[in-house]
Amino acid sequence: MLIVLVFAAVSGLAVFVDLSAYDPFGPGLGWSPGLVLVAFLAAYVLNRSHAEQ
């Protein structure tokens, strides 16, 4: 469960930065949806492998 919370926090931070003025590529959703998808898949695989032990 901790893995999912960490990846959710990282994903939330990525979306925040992507929509803020701190984004070097300009405001708006650009790169963060891809990062959120990769983080979700990584959390799913890590959580599933942990459950199999």
C-alpha positions, 0 to 999 in steps of 0.5 A: 500500500505504501508503494501506491501512496508514494507513486500517487504523490509523485504523480500528483506532484508531476501534474502540479508542476506540469500545470504550473508556471514552473514547467519549462515547456509551458503551462498545460498538460504535456508530459505529465499524463505519460509519467502518471501512466508509467507510475501507475503501471510501475505501482501495479507491477510492484504491488502485484509482485509483493502480493505474490510473495 
